């Protein structure tokens, strides 16, 4: 019987773990995504792990053992809940495979729905990290304008759009 297991890798070692597991004749699926990142003031696409530090391993139970997996270069551990290894349903992996680009096998992360003016937001990166403000408007393809309260005054700040998250109002 074939089953998918969840493997926890060492930091930035997903590819290394995948290579070494495949050398041992395990079937491995490492979902990857294209992510736009700012590098030297310019936006560039990079290929990154969709789930950093995790990959999926398909094991033929009765024919293969998980024992060598734990000591494979790049692998930190096999994910468990209590004393049982985590078995990932086939539908989860099949769904990931179906959503990947048919040519490259990569996932494209889409920005969430656009914010509406007046939406409370929290900044999650950069010099304003952790501050709360109010979304005013988009300013180009990748930037937004957020109204911040700094030193008792309302100030408009231009911030990369991927650094702003909607604030949950309870």
Buried (B, 14 or more C-beta within 10 A) or exposed (E): EEBBBBBBBBEEBBBBBBBBBEEEEBBBBBBBBBBBEEEEEEEEEEEBBBBEBBBBBBBEEEEBEBEEBEEBEBBBEBBEEEEEBEBBEEEEBEEBEEEBEEEEEBBEEEEEEEBEEEBEBBBBBEEBEEBEBBBBEBBEEEBBBBBBEEEEEEEEBEBBBBBBEBBEEE
